[in-house]
Amino acid sequence: MQIRKGTANDLPFIRDLTKRATDSTYFIEGMGDAATATVARYVDMSTGVFENALSSDNHGVIVATQGDDLLGYVIVIHDNPEIDWIMVDPAAHGMGAGKALMIAALDALAERKPHATVRLSVVAHNERAKAFYRKFGFLVTGPIPGRDIPTVEMQRAA
């Protein structure tokens, strides 16, 4: 597996990877039409978000690859340290791609702001993701109001 900076060459793979990742983690029975529409918008905007982050001084984009396959990606925001998007292909779960992306993301954020608290948001019902983030020192700090899909914020002190 290789961890590297994201490039424009990754763009053709972002939407489909995001769809696979969200399909496996966002949906639970009875979510409702508003939540389903929110996830669809999230998938549709993923390529644009990735592309915009590539050209932003305030963002970092890191990808995990195996050969020619994109296993996952993470987008970080430097000025207000945040892991904004982290997506791992469900086929790559358990291969260490998520762990490698988190380490790279936290290193990138610490490089710019060494003693800053880092935050991220996660779907409230995604216990697997919350457990994963806890391994990196993140704790749930509360719900994020006004979301179609119940979401919580997690933070990690530097």
ROFI-341563 format. One record per atom (N, C-alpha, C): residue in three letters; atom name; x, y, z. Coordinates in pm, whole numbers, plus 50000, padded with zeros to 5 digits. Layout:
+------+------+-------+-------+-------+
! rest ! atom !     X !     Y !     Z !
+------+------+-------+-------+-------+
!  ALA !   CA !     X !     Y !     Z !
...
+------+------+-------+-------+-------+
END
This chain:
+------+------+-------+-------+-------+
! rest ! atom !     X !     Y !     Z !
+------+------+-------+-------+-------+
!  MET !    N ! 50084 ! 49882 ! 50000 !
!  MET !   CA ! 50000 ! 50000 ! 50000 !
!  MET !    C ! 50089 ! 50124 ! 50000 !
!  GLN !    N ! 50043 ! 50225 ! 49928 !
!  GLN !   CA ! 50116 ! 50351 ! 49920 !
!  GLN !    C ! 50026 ! 50464 ! 49971 !
!  ILE !    N ! 50083 ! 50553 ! 50050 !
!  ILE !   CA ! 50015 ! 50675 ! 50094 !
!  ILE !    C ! 50086 ! 50790 ! 50025 !
!  ARG !    N ! 50008 ! 50873 ! 49956 !
!  ARG !   CA ! 50068 ! 50985 ! 49882 !
!  ARG !    C ! 49969 ! 51100 ! 49877 !
!  LYS !    N ! 50019 ! 51215 ! 49832 !
!  LYS !   CA ! 49930 ! 51330 ! 49811 !
!  LYS !    C ! 49835 ! 51297 ! 49697 !
!  GLY !    N ! 49711 ! 51343 ! 49710 !
!  GLY !   CA ! 49614 ! 51326 ! 49603 !
!  GLY !    C ! 49651 ! 51414 ! 49484 !
!  THR !    N ! 49608 ! 51370 ! 49367 !
!  THR !   CA ! 49634 ! 51447 ! 49245 !
!  THR !    C ! 49508 ! 51449 ! 49159 !
!  ALA !    N ! 49511 ! 51528 ! 49055 !
!  ALA !   CA ! 49398 ! 51535 ! 48961 !
!  ALA !    C ! 49375 ! 51399 ! 48894 !
!  ASN !    N ! 49477 ! 51316 ! 48886 !
!  ASN !   CA ! 49461 ! 51182 ! 48827 !
!  ASN !    C ! 49368 ! 51093 ! 48909 !
!  ASP !    N ! 49346 ! 51129 ! 49036 !
!  ASP !   CA ! 49257 ! 51051 ! 49123 !
!  ASP !    C ! 49110 ! 51087 ! 49103 !
!  LEU !    N ! 49084 ! 51202 ! 49045 !
!  LEU !   CA ! 48947 ! 51253 ! 49033 !
!  LEU !    C ! 48847 ! 51155 ! 48971 !
!  PRO !    N ! 48882 ! 51082 ! 48865 !
!  PRO !   CA ! 48782 ! 50992 ! 48805 !
!  PRO !    C ! 48733 ! 50881 ! 48898 !
!  PHE !    N ! 48804 ! 50857 ! 49007 !
!  PHE !   CA ! 48769 ! 50746 ! 49097 !
!  PHE !    C ! 48697 ! 50790 ! 49224 !
!  ILE !    N ! 48693 ! 50920 ! 49250 !
!  ILE !   CA ! 48643 ! 50971 ! 49378 !
!  ILE !    C ! 48495 ! 50946 ! 49399 !
!  ARG !    N ! 48412 ! 50977 ! 49300 !
!  ARG !   CA ! 48267 ! 50962 ! 49318 !
!  ARG !    C ! 48229 ! 50818 ! 49348 !
!  ASP !    N ! 48279 ! 50724 ! 49270 !
!  ASP !   CA ! 48241 ! 50584 ! 49291 !
!  ASP !    C ! 48293 ! 50531 ! 49425 !
!  LEU !    N ! 48414 ! 50569 ! 49461 !
!  LEU !   CA ! 48467 ! 50526 ! 49591 !
!  LEU !    C ! 48381 ! 50584 ! 49704 !
!  THR !    N ! 48345 ! 50711 ! 49693 !
!  THR !   CA ! 48261 ! 50775 ! 49795 !
!  THR !    C ! 48126 ! 50706 ! 49803 !
!  LYS !    N ! 48068 ! 50669 ! 49690 !
!  LYS !   CA ! 47939 ! 50600 ! 49689 !
!  LYS !    C ! 47950 ! 50465 ! 49761 !
!  ARG !    N ! 48052 ! 50389 ! 49730 !
!  ARG !   CA ! 48070 ! 50259 ! 49797 !
!  ARG !    C ! 48089 ! 50278 ! 49947 !
!  ALA !    N ! 48168 ! 50377 ! 49985 !
!  ALA !   CA ! 48195 ! 50401 ! 50127 !
!  ALA !    C ! 48070 ! 50447 ! 50202 !
!  THR !    N ! 47994 ! 50538 ! 50142 !
!  THR !   CA ! 47874 ! 50586 ! 50211 !
!  THR !    C ! 47764 ! 50480 ! 50212 !
!  ASP !    N ! 47754 ! 50402 ! 50106 !
!  ASP !   CA ! 47653 ! 50295 ! 50104 !
!  ASP !    C ! 47675 ! 50197 ! 50218 !
!  SER !    N ! 47801 ! 50175 ! 50254 !
!  SER !   CA ! 47830 ! 50075 ! 50357 !
!  SER !    C ! 47826 ! 50131 ! 50498 !
!  THR !    N ! 47824 ! 50264 ! 50514 !
!  THR !   CA ! 47832 ! 50321 ! 50649 !
!  THR !    C ! 47720 ! 50418 ! 50686 !
!  TYR !    N ! 47655 ! 50480 ! 50590 !
!  TYR !   CA ! 47559 ! 50584 ! 50622 !
!  TYR !    C ! 47417 ! 50533 ! 50639 !
!  PHE !    N ! 47383 ! 50425 ! 50573 !
!  PHE !   CA ! 47244 ! 50384 ! 50568 !
!  PHE !    C ! 47207 ! 50285 ! 50678 !
!  ILE !    N ! 47095 ! 50314 ! 50741 !
!  ILE !   CA ! 47032 ! 50219 ! 50832 !
!  ILE !    C ! 46883 ! 50218 ! 50800 !
!  GLU !    N ! 46818 ! 50112 ! 50838 !
!  GLU !   CA ! 46676 ! 50099 ! 50809 !
!  GLU !    C ! 46597 ! 50215 ! 50869 !
!  GLY !    N ! 46505 ! 50268 ! 50790 !
!  GLY !   CA ! 46417 ! 50375 ! 50837 !
!  GLY !    C ! 46480 ! 50513 ! 50837 !
!  MET !    N ! 46586 ! 50533 ! 50762 !
!  MET !   CA ! 46652 ! 50665 ! 50760 !
!  MET !    C ! 46562 ! 50774 ! 50704 !
!  GLY !    N ! 46482 ! 50740 ! 50608 !
!  GLY !   CA ! 46393 ! 50839 ! 50550 !
!  GLY !    C ! 46450 ! 50902 ! 50425 !
!  ASP !    N ! 46360 ! 50965 ! 50349 !
!  ASP !   CA ! 46396 ! 51023 ! 50220 !
!  ASP !    C ! 46494 ! 51139 ! 50231 !
!  ALA !    N ! 46479 ! 51222 ! 50336 !
!  ALA !   CA ! 46568 ! 51338 ! 50349 !
!  ALA !    C ! 46712 ! 51292 ! 50369 !
!  ALA !    N ! 46733 ! 51190 ! 50451 !
!  ALA !   CA ! 46867 ! 51139 ! 50475 !
!  ALA !    C ! 46923 ! 51075 ! 50349 !
!  THR !    N ! 46841 ! 51001 ! 50277 !
!  THR !   CA ! 46885 ! 50938 ! 50153 !
!  THR !    C ! 46927 ! 51044 ! 50052 !
!  ALA !    N ! 46850 ! 51152 ! 50043 !
!  ALA !   CA ! 46884 ! 51262 ! 49951 !
!  ALA !    C ! 47013 ! 51331 ! 49994 !
!  THR !    N ! 47034 ! 51345 ! 50124 !
!  THR !   CA ! 47156 ! 51406 ! 50175 !
!  THR !    C ! 47278 ! 51325 ! 50134 !
!  VAL !    N ! 47271 ! 51193 ! 50150 !
!  VAL !   CA ! 47383 ! 51108 ! 50112 !
!  VAL !    C ! 47408 ! 51116 ! 49962 !
!  ALA !    N ! 47302 ! 51120 ! 49882 !
!  ALA !   CA ! 47318 ! 51131 ! 49736 !
!  ALA !    C ! 47388 ! 51263 ! 49701 !
!  ARG !    N ! 47352 ! 51372 ! 49768 !
!  ARG !   CA ! 47418 ! 51501 ! 49743 !
!  ARG !    C ! 47566 ! 51494 ! 49783 !
!  TYR !    N ! 47592 ! 51430 ! 49894 !
!  TYR !   CA ! 47728 ! 51414 ! 49944 !
!  TYR !    C ! 47813 ! 51341 ! 49840 !
!  VAL !    N ! 47760 ! 51233 ! 49786 !
!  VAL !   CA ! 47832 ! 51156 ! 49683 !
!  VAL !    C ! 47852 ! 51242 ! 49559 !
!  ASP !    N ! 47747 ! 51312 ! 49515 !
!  ASP !   CA ! 47756 ! 51394 ! 49394 !
!  ASP !    C ! 47858 ! 51507 ! 49406 !
!  MET !    N ! 47874 ! 51561 ! 49527 !
!  MET !   CA ! 47966 ! 51673 ! 49542 !
!  MET !    C ! 48108 ! 51629 ! 49576 !
!  SER !    N ! 48131 ! 51500 ! 49598 !
!  SER !   CA ! 48262 ! 51453 ! 49644 !
!  SER !    C ! 48374 ! 51485 ! 49546 !
!  THR !    N ! 48353 ! 51470 ! 49418 !
!  THR !   CA ! 48458 ! 51498 ! 49321 !
!  THR !    C ! 48494 ! 51646 ! 49321 !
!  GLY !    N ! 48394 ! 51732 ! 49328 !
!  GLY !   CA ! 48419 ! 51876 ! 49333 !
!  GLY !    C ! 48492 ! 51917 ! 49460 !
!  VAL !    N ! 48454 ! 51858 ! 49573 !
!  VAL !   CA ! 48522 ! 51888 ! 49700 !
!  VAL !    C ! 48668 ! 51845 ! 49691 !
!  PHE !    N ! 48693 ! 51726 ! 49638 !
!  PHE !   CA ! 48829 ! 51674 ! 49622 !
!  PHE !    C ! 48909 ! 51768 ! 49532 !
!  GLU !    N ! 48851 ! 51805 ! 49419 !
!  GLU !   CA ! 48920 ! 51892 ! 49324 !
!  GLU !    C ! 48951 ! 52028 ! 49384 !
!  ASN !    N ! 48854 ! 52087 ! 49455 !
!  ASN !   CA ! 48877 ! 52217 ! 49518 !
!  ASN !    C ! 48985 ! 52209 ! 49625 !
!  ALA !    N ! 48987 ! 52099 ! 49700 !
!  ALA !   CA ! 49087 ! 52082 ! 49805 !
!  ALA !    C ! 49227 ! 52071 ! 49745 !
!  LEU !    N ! 49237 ! 52010 ! 49628 !
!  LEU !   CA ! 49368 ! 51997 ! 49562 !
!  LEU !    C ! 49431 ! 52134 ! 49534 !
!  SER !    N ! 49349 ! 52233 ! 49507 !
!  SER !   CA ! 49401 ! 52364 ! 49470 !
!  SER !    C ! 49399 ! 52465 ! 49585 !
!  SER !    N ! 49369 ! 52419 ! 49705 !
!  SER !   CA ! 49358 ! 52509 ! 49821 !
!  SER !    C ! 49482 ! 52498 ! 49910 !
!  ASP !    N ! 49535 ! 52613 ! 49950 !
!  ASP !   CA ! 49647 ! 52615 ! 50044 !
!  ASP !    C ! 49603 ! 52574 ! 50184 !
!  ASN !    N ! 49474 ! 52582 ! 50211 !
!  ASN !   CA ! 49420 ! 52551 ! 50343 !
!  ASN !    C ! 49379 ! 52405 ! 50357 !
!  HIS !    N ! 49394 ! 52326 ! 50252 !
!  HIS !   CA ! 49353 ! 52186 ! 50256 !
!  HIS !    C ! 49470 ! 52095 ! 50220 !
!  GLY !    N ! 49464 ! 51976 ! 50270 !
!  GLY !   CA ! 49556 ! 51871 ! 50230 !
!  GLY !    C ! 49474 ! 51753 ! 50181 !
!  VAL !    N ! 49521 ! 51686 ! 50078 !
!  VAL !   CA ! 49452 ! 51570 ! 50023 !
!  VAL !    C ! 49552 ! 51455 ! 50019 !
!  ILE !    N ! 49515 ! 51345 ! 50082 !
!  ILE !   CA ! 49602 ! 51229 ! 50090 !
!  ILE !    C ! 49522 ! 51108 ! 50044 !
!  VAL !    N ! 49586 ! 51021 ! 49967 !
!  VAL !   CA ! 49518 ! 50901 ! 49918 !
!  VAL !    C ! 49599 ! 50777 ! 49956 !
!  ALA !    N ! 49527 ! 50666 ! 49965 !
!  ALA !   CA ! 49587 ! 50534 ! 49983 !
!  ALA !    C ! 49562 ! 50455 ! 49856 !
!  THR !    N ! 49667 ! 50395 ! 49802 !
!  THR !   CA ! 49654 ! 50316 ! 49680 !
!  THR !    C ! 49721 ! 50181 ! 49697 !
!  GLN !    N ! 49676 ! 50089 ! 49617 !
!  GLN !   CA ! 49741 ! 49958 ! 49604 !
!  GLN !    C ! 49749 ! 49931 ! 49455 !
!  GLY !    N ! 49869 ! 49937 ! 49402 !
!  GLY !   CA ! 49882 ! 49928 ! 49257 !
!  GLY !    C ! 49809 ! 50044 ! 49193 !
!  ASP !    N ! 49718 ! 50012 ! 49101 !
!  ASP !   CA ! 49638 ! 50116 ! 49034 !
!  ASP !    C ! 49507 ! 50145 ! 49104 !
!  ASP !    N ! 49479 ! 50076 ! 49215 !
!  ASP !   CA ! 49351 ! 50090 ! 49284 !
!  ASP !    C ! 49357 ! 50197 ! 49393 !
!  LEU !    N ! 49257 ! 50285 ! 49393 !
!  LEU !   CA ! 49242 ! 50383 ! 49498 !
!  LEU !    C ! 49164 ! 50317 ! 49612 !
!  LEU !    N ! 49227 ! 50306 ! 49728 !
!  LEU !   CA ! 49164 ! 50241 ! 49844 !
!  LEU !    C ! 49087 ! 50339 ! 49930 !
!  GLY !    N ! 49132 ! 50465 ! 49931 !
!  GLY !   CA ! 49065 ! 50563 ! 50015 !
!  GLY !    C ! 49133 ! 50698 ! 50002 !
!  TYR !    N ! 49069 ! 50797 ! 50067 !
!  TYR !   CA ! 49125 ! 50932 ! 50066 !
!  TYR !    C ! 49082 ! 51006 ! 50191 !
!  VAL !    N ! 49158 ! 51108 ! 50224 !
!  VAL !   CA ! 49125 ! 51196 ! 50335 !
!  VAL !    C ! 49156 ! 51339 ! 50292 !
!  ILE !    N ! 49067 ! 51430 ! 50333 !
!  ILE !   CA ! 49085 ! 51573 ! 50310 !
!  ILE !    C ! 49091 ! 51639 ! 50446 !
!  VAL !    N ! 49196 ! 51717 ! 50468 !
!  VAL !   CA ! 49210 ! 51788 ! 50595 !
!  VAL !    C ! 49203 ! 51938 ! 50571 !
!  ILE !    N ! 49160 ! 52009 ! 50675 !
!  ILE !   CA ! 49156 ! 52154 ! 50673 !
!  ILE !    C ! 49260 ! 52201 ! 50775 !
!  HIS !    N ! 49354 ! 52283 ! 50731 !
!  HIS !   CA ! 49465 ! 52321 ! 50816 !
!  HIS !    C ! 49435 ! 52433 ! 50915 !
!  ASP !    N ! 49373 ! 52543 ! 50870 !
!  ASP !   CA ! 49357 ! 52660 ! 50957 !
!  ASP !    C ! 49275 ! 52632 ! 51082 !
!  ASN !    N ! 49170 ! 52558 ! 51070 !
!  ASN !   CA ! 49089 ! 52516 ! 51184 !
!  ASN !    C ! 49096 ! 52364 ! 51181 !
!  PRO !    N ! 49200 ! 52303 ! 51238 !
!  PRO !   CA ! 49233 ! 52163 ! 51212 !
!  PRO !    C ! 49114 ! 52067 ! 51219 !
!  GLU !    N ! 49089 ! 52009 ! 51102 !
!  GLU !   CA ! 48974 ! 51920 ! 51090 !
!  GLU !    C ! 49003 ! 51812 ! 50987 !
!  ILE !    N ! 48958 ! 51694 ! 51017 !
!  ILE !   CA ! 48954 ! 51588 ! 50917 !
!  ILE !    C ! 48816 ! 51601 ! 50855 !
!  ASP !    N ! 48813 ! 51657 ! 50735 !
!  ASP !   CA ! 48688 ! 51697 ! 50672 !
!  ASP !    C ! 48620 ! 51579 ! 50602 !
!  TRP !    N ! 48694 ! 51504 ! 50525 !
!  TRP !   CA ! 48640 ! 51387 ! 50455 !
!  TRP !    C ! 48740 ! 51274 ! 50474 !
!  ILE !    N ! 48693 ! 51159 ! 50513 !
!  ILE !   CA ! 48775 ! 51039 ! 50508 !
!  ILE !    C ! 48687 ! 50928 ! 50455 !
!  MET !    N ! 48728 ! 50871 ! 50345 !
!  MET !   CA ! 48652 ! 50766 ! 50278 !
!  MET !    C ! 48744 ! 50649 ! 50248 !
!  VAL !    N ! 48701 ! 50531 ! 50286 !
!  VAL !   CA ! 48777 ! 50410 ! 50255 !
!  VAL !    C ! 48682 ! 50312 ! 50187 !
!  ASP !    N ! 48727 ! 50259 ! 50076 !
!  ASP !   CA ! 48648 ! 50160 ! 50004 !
!  ASP !    C ! 48621 ! 50042 ! 50096 !
!  PRO !    N ! 48495 ! 49999 ! 50108 !
!  PRO !   CA ! 48465 ! 49885 ! 50196 !
!  PRO !    C ! 48547 ! 49760 ! 50163 !
!  ALA !    N ! 48586 ! 49745 ! 50037 !
!  ALA !   CA ! 48669 ! 49630 ! 49999 !
!  ALA !    C ! 48808 ! 49637 ! 50062 !
!  ALA !    N ! 48847 ! 49756 ! 50108 !
!  ALA !   CA ! 48978 ! 49775 ! 50169 !
!  ALA !    C ! 48972 ! 49778 ! 50322 !
!  HIS !    N ! 48851 ! 49764 ! 50381 !
!  HIS !   CA ! 48841 ! 49763 ! 50526 !
!  HIS !    C ! 48924 ! 49648 ! 50581 !
!  GLY !    N ! 48997 ! 49677 ! 50687 !
!  GLY !   CA ! 49079 ! 49575 ! 50750 !
!  GLY !    C ! 49218 ! 49560 ! 50689 !
!  MET !    N ! 49248 ! 49637 ! 50585 !
!  MET !   CA ! 49378 ! 49628 ! 50518 !
!  MET !    C ! 49477 ! 49733 ! 50571 !
!  GLY !    N ! 49432 ! 49821 ! 50658 !
!  GLY !   CA ! 49520 ! 49924 ! 50713 !
!  GLY !    C ! 49515 ! 50056 ! 50639 !
!  ALA !    N ! 49431 ! 50067 ! 50536 !
!  ALA !   CA ! 49424 ! 50191 ! 50459 !
!  ALA !    C ! 49371 ! 50305 ! 50545 !
!  GLY !    N ! 49265 ! 50281 ! 50620 !
!  GLY !   CA ! 49208 ! 50384 ! 50705 !
!  GLY !    C ! 49307 ! 50431 ! 50810 !
!  LYS !    N ! 49375 ! 50335 ! 50873 !
!  LYS !   CA ! 49475 ! 50369 ! 50974 !
!  LYS !    C ! 49588 ! 50453 ! 50913 !
!  ALA !    N ! 49637 ! 50411 ! 50798 !
!  ALA !   CA ! 49745 ! 50486 ! 50732 !
!  ALA !    C ! 49700 ! 50626 ! 50693 !
!  LEU !    N ! 49576 ! 50639 ! 50645 !
!  LEU !   CA ! 49523 ! 50771 ! 50610 !
!  LEU !    C ! 49509 ! 50860 ! 50733 !
!  MET !    N ! 49461 ! 50804 ! 50844 !
!  MET !   CA ! 49447 ! 50883 ! 50967 !
!  MET !    C ! 49582 ! 50930 ! 51017 !
!  ILE !    N ! 49680 ! 50843 ! 51017 !
!  ILE !   CA ! 49814 ! 50882 ! 51063 !
!  ILE !    C ! 49868 ! 50993 ! 50974 !
!  ALA !    N ! 49854 ! 50978 ! 50843 !
!  ALA !   CA ! 49903 ! 51081 ! 50750 !
!  ALA !    C ! 49828 ! 51213 ! 50770 !
!  ALA !    N ! 49697 ! 51205 ! 50792 !
!  ALA !   CA ! 49617 ! 51326 ! 50812 !
!  ALA !    C ! 49658 ! 51397 ! 50941 !
!  LEU !    N ! 49671 ! 51322 ! 51049 !
!  LEU !   CA ! 49709 ! 51383 ! 51177 !
!  LEU !    C ! 49850 ! 51441 ! 51170 !
!  ASP !    N ! 49940 ! 51373 ! 51101 !
!  ASP !   CA ! 50076 ! 51427 ! 51082 !
!  ASP !    C ! 50073 ! 51557 ! 51003 !
!  ALA !    N ! 49992 ! 51560 ! 50895 !
!  ALA !   CA ! 49982 ! 51681 ! 50813 !
!  ALA !    C ! 49926 ! 51798 ! 50893 !
!  LEU !    N ! 49826 ! 51771 ! 50976 !
!  LEU !   CA ! 49768 ! 51877 ! 51058 !
!  LEU !    C ! 49866 ! 51924 ! 51165 !
!  ALA !    N ! 49937 ! 51831 ! 51228 !
!  ALA !   CA ! 50034 ! 51866 ! 51333 !
!  ALA !    C ! 50151 ! 51945 ! 51277 !
!  GLU !    N ! 50184 ! 51920 ! 51151 !
!  GLU !   CA ! 50294 ! 51992 ! 51088 !
!  GLU !    C ! 50264 ! 52141 ! 51079 !
!  ARG !    N ! 50139 ! 52175 ! 51051 !
!  ARG !   CA ! 50100 ! 52316 ! 51038 !
!  ARG !    C ! 50062 ! 52378 ! 51172 !
!  LYS !    N ! 49998 ! 52300 ! 51260 !
!  LYS !   CA ! 49954 ! 52349 ! 51391 !
!  LYS !    C ! 49980 ! 52240 ! 51494 !
!  PRO !    N ! 50102 ! 52236 ! 51547 !
!  PRO !   CA ! 50143 ! 52123 ! 51630 !
!  PRO !    C ! 50061 ! 52099 ! 51756 !
!  HIS !    N ! 50006 ! 52201 ! 51817 !
!  HIS !   CA ! 49938 ! 52182 ! 51945 !
!  HIS !    C ! 49789 ! 52211 ! 51938 !
!  ALA !    N ! 49732 ! 52198 ! 51821 !
!  ALA !   CA ! 49590 ! 52229 ! 51801 !
!  ALA !    C ! 49503 ! 52106 ! 51823 !
!  THR !    N ! 49383 ! 52132 ! 51868 !
!  THR !   CA ! 49281 ! 52028 ! 51877 !
!  THR !    C ! 49231 ! 51999 ! 51736 !
!  VAL !    N ! 49211 ! 51873 ! 51705 !
!  VAL !   CA ! 49161 ! 51831 ! 51574 !
!  VAL !    C ! 49019 ! 51783 ! 51592 !
!  ARG !    N ! 48933 ! 51818 ! 51498 !
!  ARG !   CA ! 48794 ! 51772 ! 51506 !
!  ARG !    C ! 48756 ! 51700 ! 51379 !
!  LEU !    N ! 48648 ! 51626 ! 51391 !
!  LEU !   CA ! 48587 ! 51558 ! 51277 !
!  LEU !    C ! 48442 ! 51533 ! 51311 !
!  SER !    N ! 48363 ! 51499 ! 51211 !
!  SER !   CA ! 48224 ! 51462 ! 51237 !
!  SER !    C ! 48201 ! 51322 ! 51183 !
!  VAL !    N ! 48107 ! 51254 ! 51246 !
!  VAL !   CA ! 48078 ! 51116 ! 51208 !
!  VAL !    C ! 47929 ! 51091 ! 51228 !
!  VAL !    N ! 47872 ! 51009 ! 51142 !
!  VAL !   CA ! 47732 ! 50972 ! 51156 !
!  VAL !    C ! 47713 ! 50905 ! 51291 !
!  ALA !    N ! 47613 ! 50950 ! 51366 !
!  ALA !   CA ! 47594 ! 50905 ! 51504 !
!  ALA !    C ! 47579 ! 50754 ! 51518 !
!  HIS !    N ! 47517 ! 50688 ! 51422 !
!  HIS !   CA ! 47494 ! 50543 ! 51435 !
!  HIS !    C ! 47614 ! 50459 ! 51389 !
!  ASN !    N ! 47718 ! 50522 ! 51340 !
!  ASN !   CA ! 47833 ! 50448 ! 51288 !
!  ASN !    C ! 47931 ! 50416 ! 51402 !
!  GLU !    N ! 47896 ! 50314 ! 51478 !
!  GLU !   CA ! 47977 ! 50276 ! 51594 !
!  GLU !    C ! 48116 ! 50228 ! 51553 !
!  ARG !    N ! 48124 ! 50163 ! 51439 !
!  ARG !   CA ! 48254 ! 50115 ! 51392 !
!  ARG !    C ! 48349 ! 50232 ! 51368 !
!  ALA !    N ! 48300 ! 50337 ! 51304 !
!  ALA !   CA ! 48384 ! 50454 ! 51278 !
!  ALA !    C ! 48422 ! 50524 ! 51409 !
!  LYS !    N ! 48326 ! 50539 ! 51500 !
!  LYS !   CA ! 48357 ! 50604 ! 51627 !
!  LYS !    C ! 48463 ! 50525 ! 51704 !
!  ALA !    N ! 48454 ! 50394 ! 51704 !
!  ALA !   CA ! 48555 ! 50311 ! 51771 !
!  ALA !    C ! 48692 ! 50329 ! 51704 !
!  PHE !    N ! 48691 ! 50336 ! 51571 !
!  PHE !   CA ! 48815 ! 50359 ! 51496 !
!  PHE !    C ! 48878 ! 50491 ! 51537 !
!  TYR !    N ! 48799 ! 50599 ! 51541 !
!  TYR !   CA ! 48851 ! 50731 ! 51576 !
!  TYR !    C ! 48899 ! 50735 ! 51721 !
!  ARG !    N ! 48832 ! 50662 ! 51809 !
!  ARG !   CA ! 48876 ! 50658 ! 51950 !
!  ARG !    C ! 49017 ! 50601 ! 51962 !
!  LYS !    N ! 49054 ! 50510 ! 51874 !
!  LYS !   CA ! 49190 ! 50453 ! 51876 !
!  LYS !    C ! 49295 ! 50561 ! 51852 !
!  PHE !    N ! 49256 ! 50672 ! 51793 !
!  PHE !   CA ! 49346 ! 50784 ! 51766 !
!  PHE !    C ! 49329 ! 50897 ! 51867 !
!  GLY !    N ! 49255 ! 50871 ! 51973 !
!  GLY !   CA ! 49239 ! 50969 ! 52079 !
!  GLY !    C ! 49121 ! 51062 ! 52066 !
!  PHE !    N ! 49033 ! 51038 ! 51970 !
!  PHE !   CA ! 48915 ! 51123 ! 51953 !
!  PHE !    C ! 48806 ! 51082 ! 52051 !
!  LEU !    N ! 48736 ! 51181 ! 52102 !
!  LEU !   CA ! 48623 ! 51159 ! 52191 !
!  LEU !    C ! 48502 ! 51233 ! 52137 !
!  VAL !    N ! 48384 ! 51175 ! 52155 !
!  VAL !   CA ! 48260 ! 51242 ! 52113 !
!  VAL !    C ! 48241 ! 51363 ! 52203 !
!  THR !    N ! 48221 ! 51480 ! 52140 !
!  THR !   CA ! 48202 ! 51603 ! 52216 !
!  THR !    C ! 48058 ! 51653 ! 52209 !
!  GLY !    N ! 47975 ! 51589 ! 52127 !
!  GLY !   CA ! 47835 ! 51626 ! 52123 !
!  GLY !    C ! 47774 ! 51614 ! 51986 !
!  PRO !    N ! 47643 ! 51627 ! 51981 !
!  PRO !   CA ! 47572 ! 51619 ! 51852 !
!  PRO !    C ! 47593 ! 51746 ! 51771 !
!  ILE !    N ! 47580 ! 51731 ! 51640 !
!  ILE !   CA ! 47582 ! 51846 ! 51550 !
!  ILE !    C ! 47437 ! 51868 ! 51509 !
!  PRO !    N ! 47376 ! 51976 ! 51554 !
!  PRO !   CA ! 47233 ! 51998 ! 51527 !
!  PRO !    C ! 47205 ! 52032 ! 51381 !
!  GLY !    N ! 47081 ! 52007 ! 51342 !
!  GLY !   CA ! 47032 ! 52049 ! 51211 !
!  GLY !    C ! 47073 ! 51962 ! 51095 !
!  ARG !    N ! 47114 ! 51841 ! 51119 !
!  ARG !   CA ! 47154 ! 51751 ! 51011 !
!  ARG !    C ! 47040 ! 51654 ! 50980 !
!  ASP !    N ! 47023 ! 51620 ! 50850 !
!  ASP !   CA ! 46923 ! 51520 ! 50811 !
!  ASP !    C ! 46959 ! 51381 ! 50863 !
!  ILE !    N ! 47088 ! 51357 ! 50878 !
!  ILE !   CA ! 47137 ! 51232 ! 50934 !
!  ILE !    C ! 47202 ! 51269 ! 51067 !
!  PRO !    N ! 47155 ! 51211 ! 51178 !
!  PRO !   CA ! 47215 ! 51246 ! 51308 !
!  PRO !    C ! 47368 ! 51226 ! 51304 !
!  THR !    N ! 47437 ! 51332 ! 51344 !
!  THR !   CA ! 47583 ! 51337 ! 51334 !
!  THR !    C ! 47639 ! 51389 ! 51466 !
!  VAL !    N ! 47757 ! 51338 ! 51503 !
!  VAL !   CA ! 47824 ! 51387 ! 51623 !
!  VAL !    C ! 47961 ! 51441 ! 51585 !
!  GLU !    N ! 48009 ! 51533 ! 51668 !
!  GLU !   CA ! 48146 ! 51582 ! 51653 !
!  GLU !    C ! 48235 ! 51503 ! 51746 !
!  MET !    N ! 48357 ! 51478 ! 51701 !
!  MET !   CA ! 48459 ! 51417 ! 51784 !
!  MET !    C ! 48580 ! 51509 ! 51779 !
!  GLN !    N ! 48652 ! 51515 ! 51892 !
!  GLN !   CA ! 48772 ! 51598 ! 51897 !
!  GLN !    C ! 48887 ! 51521 ! 51960 !
!  ARG !    N ! 49006 ! 51561 ! 51920 !
!  ARG !   CA ! 49129 ! 51503 ! 51972 !
!  ARG !    C ! 49220 ! 51616 ! 52014 !
!  ALA !    N ! 49254 ! 51620 ! 52141 !
!  ALA !   CA ! 49347 ! 51722 ! 52189 !
!  ALA !    C ! 49487 ! 51686 ! 52144 !
!  ALA !    N ! 49564 ! 51789 ! 52113 !
!  ALA !   CA ! 49702 ! 51768 ! 52066 !
!  ALA !    C ! 49789 ! 51710 ! 52176 !
+------+------+-------+-------+-------+
END
